[in-house]
Amino acid sequence: MSRFIKVQVAPALLLAGVLAFVGGAASAQTLTNIGRPATSKEIAAWDIDVRPDFKGLPKGSGTVSAGMVVWEGKCASCHGTFGESNEVFTPIIGGTTADDVRSGHVAALATNRQPQRTTLMKVATVSTLWDYINRAMPWIAPKSLTTEEVYAVLAYILNMAEVVPDDFTLSDQNIAEVQKRMPNRNGMSMAHGMWDVKGKPDVKSVACMKDCPATGLRSTLPEVSRNAHGNIALQNRPFGAVRGVDTGKPAATLAPAPALTAPAPVGTAQAVGPNAMTLAQQNACLGCHGLKDKLVGPGFAQIAAKYKGDASAGAALAAKIRNGGAGVWGPVPMPAQSQLKDAELQALAGWILNGAK
């Protein structure tokens, strides 16, 4: 296709455009030299990617044992004690063997003998794991792990997958050697347009340049599963762009997501702040708890029903939110929310015990 498109313009429109350009030339001069070059520190704050050749990998190290501590405190609530849980996300560990480590090909991908594909079955480069953990984990506080914690928790993941031994210390000095033991290191295909601009693209499209039909592209959920995991609009992490829709309503009558600040409930002895709903959203509580029904943990209405009439429930629940725990409602642990202030804990506890109304 030519780099240029010939466009026919009426003489009157062309003259008007020229006059507008000349008339605005003086004012356009005032728009030059806008902004300033980014500083090295500003660039460094964004330039955090780690590539397969390990360019961008910061210096540091972490042991398997240290990673286990980080994992149990910040990761196990979603991924399980041994990375095997599928209650919240797809399992990380499982489906790989010692033969896979030796060959670099995961046999279960070809035989489909593993009922669910895990992260370690699919990922080909250890840098991908390091980069993702560093950018996006833990779920409720991305980018909060130190460099040493990222190395350590990755070492623990690799140890659970039997890629590295129990006494291993992962570092920027030996991570290239670890790459040679990744179970699916030889399973990545490069014969496609995402890798080589001359490769075969994974999609095919023909550009329309004239009289193009109107398109209405959008993603939808089947009605039967639309609200299967609670209202998506209330489960967004408070980081980055928010894309969740109000799945509490049918798609045909979709309305904007409801305001996240609820008025102070009445008829309860507990102190309830007007920002309790906002606190629940900001601290990712609604990612695991529905307002009424169970998601990963119990619904807030279920908690209120269980402790109805218990005068000590407010203080106990506030302590549970601060310290985390497991066993009362099931095996999945709830992470501690130690960053919350006393007044915020009391507001959340009172709001929950009032049925999150």
N, C-alpha and C positions, 0 to 999 in steps of 0.2 A: 504494500500500500504506500502511496506517495506520502511524504512528510507534510505536504501542504494540500489544502482543500480550496478550490476555486469557488469564490462566492460572488454572486452578482448583487450589487447594491444600487438602489435607485439614486440618481444624481442628487436629488434634493436631500436625501438622508446622508449621502456622503459629504455634501457641503456643510450640513449642520454638524456632523461629527468633526470635521476639520476646524470649524469655528469654535466649537466647544473645547477642542484640544488646545488651540492657540490661546483662547481666553483663560483657560485654567492652567496655563504653563507657569505663570508667576506664582500662583498659590501652590502648585505642585512642588515647587522648589523648596517650600517649607517642610515637605515630608521626607527630605533626605536626612541621612545620618540619624535615623531613629534607632534607639536602643544602644547596646554596647556588646562587645564580645563577651562570651561566657568565660568565667574564671576557671582556672584549673580545678579548684575545689568543686565548683558547680558541675563541671563535666564528670569529675570522678564520682560524684553522687549518683549520676545516671549510668555511668559506664561500669556496670556490675556483672555483665554477662561472662560466663565461663564457657569456652569453646571446646570442641572435642580434642583439639591439640593442646588444651589446658592454658591457652592464652587467656589472661584475665583472672586466673586462679590466684587468690592471695596466699601469702606464706602463712603457715600454721600447721597444727596437728591436733589429733584427738584420739583417745584410746577407746576400745570397745567398752570397757567398764564404765568410763565416764559417759559414753553414749547411752548406756542402759539407764543411767540416772536421768538424763535428759528425756529419754523416750518415755519412761514411766511417769514423769511429771508433766510432759507437754504433748505427747504423741499417742499414748496408749488409749486415751479416752475415745479416739476416733478409729485407730488402726488395730487395736487389740494388743495384748501383752507381747505377743510374738509376731505381730504384723500380719496375722492370719484372718483378722476379723473382716466380715463383709456387712456388718450391721449399719455402718455409716458410709464407707467408701469401699471400692474394690480392694481385695487383699493385696498387700505389697509382697508378701513372702509366700512361696509355695510353687510347685510345678516344675522346679529345676532339680537337676541331679549332679552328682560328681562327674558323670560322663559329659554332661552339658558344659560344665566348667572346663573340661579338657578340650572339647571340640569347638566350643563357641557357637553351637547350634542347639536350641532347645527342642528336644525330640517331641515334647508334648504339644508343640505348636503344629506339628505335622500329623500326629496321631489323634489329637483332640481328646486324649485320655484325661486331661485335667478339666474338670467341669467349669472352671472359671479362670480366665487368663489373668495372671497377677502382674504386678509392675516388673518384677525381676525376670519374668518370662519374656517380656516385650522389649524393655529398654536395652539399647545396644551399647551406650556409652556411659561410663560412670560420671562423666562431667555433667550429663543431663540431670542426674540425681542431685549432685552437689548444687548445681545452679537452681534447681526448682526448690529444694529445701531452703536455700539461702534467700530466695525471692518471696516465697509464698507460705512458708510454714513458721510457726503453727497456725492453724486455721483462724483462731481468734486474735492473733497478734503477729501477722507476717512481718518479716525483716527484724524481728526482735532477738533472734539467736545471734550469739557472737560467732566469729569465724571459727574459734576452737570448738564451740558447740556443734556447728555444722559438720566439721570434720568428725567429731565424736559420734554424733547420731548416725551419720552415714557409715562409719565404721561398724556400728552396732547392727545396722540393716544388712550390711554385707556379711557380717558374722552370722546373723540369723539365716542367711541364704547359703551358708557354708562356703563363701568365697574367700574369707580371711579367717585366721584362727582366733581363739579367745583372747590371746595376749597381744593382739595386733594393735599397732599405732599407725593410723592413716595420716599422711602428711602430703604437702606439696612435693616432697622429694620422692615419694614412692607411689603416688597415685597412678603414674603411667604404667607401672608394673601391675597394679591391681586391674587396670583396664584389660590386660592380657588374660585375665581370669573371668571376665564378665560372661555369664552363661549364653547370652545371645549376641555376643560381639560380632559374629560373622553372619548374623541373620538380617542385617539391614540392607535393603535394596537401594542402590543409587541410580538405577536406570529409570529415572522419571524426571519430569520437568521441575519438581521442587528442588532437585539437586543440581541438574545441568540444564541450562536454558535450551540446549539442543535435544534434550531428552523428551520422551513422550509425555505430554501433559495428562493430568488425571481428569481434566474436564475439557469439553469442546464447546466453543461458542462462536457464533458468527455475528460480527458487529453490524448493527443496523444504522444506516446513515440517513434514511429518508422514509417518511410515512411509517414510523415505527409503531407497532401496537403497544397499547398501554399495558404495563405489567403491575401486578400487585403481590410482591413477594413478602412473605412473612412466615414465621415459624409458629406452629400450633401444637397443642397437646391433645391427645384423644380425650374426649369428654369423660370416659370411664376412669382415666388416671389423672385428670386435671388437678384435683385437690388431694391426691392420694397421700402426699407427704406434707399436708398443711399448706397454708397460704404462702406462696413463694415470695410475695411482696414483703412479708415480715421476716424473711430469713436471709436477706442480703447482708454480707459482711459490710461494715462501715469503712471499706477501703476500695478506692477505685470507682468505676462507673457502676451505677445501680441499674440492673436490667430486669429485675423480677416484676412480674405482673400480678395483679390481684386475682389469684386463682380461686378465691372464695366465691366468685361470681361467674356465671356462665360466660363463655367467650363472646357470645352474640351481644351481651349487654354489659360488656366490660367497661368499668369506670376507673378513673385514676385511683392509685393506691391510697388507702385512708391515711389520715394524718397519724403520725407516730406518737403524738403527745396526748395522753388521756387525762380527762378531768379527775380530780381527787374523788375516789369512791366514798360513799357514806355508809353508815351503819356498821362500822368496824372499830374495834378498840385500838387496832394498830395504827401507828402514824403512817400515812400514805402520802407521799409527795406527788405533785402533779406531773413530774417528769419520769414516773416509773416505767411507762411504756418506752420512752426514749432510752432510758438506761438499759432496758432489755434488748433493744435494737442495737445500741452502740456496743454492747458487750457480748453480742452473738448468742444470747440466751435462746432466741427464737429459731436458731439453727438446729437446736436439739429438742426444744419443748414447744408443742403446740399450745395455743391459748386454751383449747378444750381437750384435744385428743393427744395421745402419745405419738411422738415421732421416734427419736432415739431414747429420750427420757420421758417421764410422765407429762401429761398435759397439766397446765397450771390449774385448770378446774378440778382435775383429779387430785392434785395435791391439796387444794382447798377442802375438798370433800373428805379426804382422809383425816385431816387435822381439825375439822370443824368442832368448835367448842373447847379445844385445848388451849388454855391460857398461856402455856409456855411455848407454844408452837412458833410464835414470832421470833423470839430470841434464838430458838434452836435452828430455825430455817435460815436466819441471817448468818449464823455460824457455819451452817452447811454450805451456803453460797460462798462465803469467804474462804473456807478451808477445802472445799471439794469433798469427794468421797464416793463410795460405791456400796452396793449390797442391799440397800433398802428397796429399790425399785428394779433391780436386775444387776447383771454382771458388768455392764458398761460403766466405767467410772466417770464422774463429772469433774472436770478440771477446776482447780481453785481459782477464785476471782479476788485475789488478795489486793488488787489495785483499787478496789472500791472503798470509799470512805464509809464511816459508820452510818451517816445519815442516808447514804445511797443504799446501803444494805437494808436498813430499816424500811426505806421506801419500797424496795423490791419485795421484801418479805411480806409487808402489809398488803401490797397490791396483789401478790400471788394468793395469799390466804383469803383475800376477798373475791377470789375467782377470776383475777385478771380482768376485771370489768372496768 
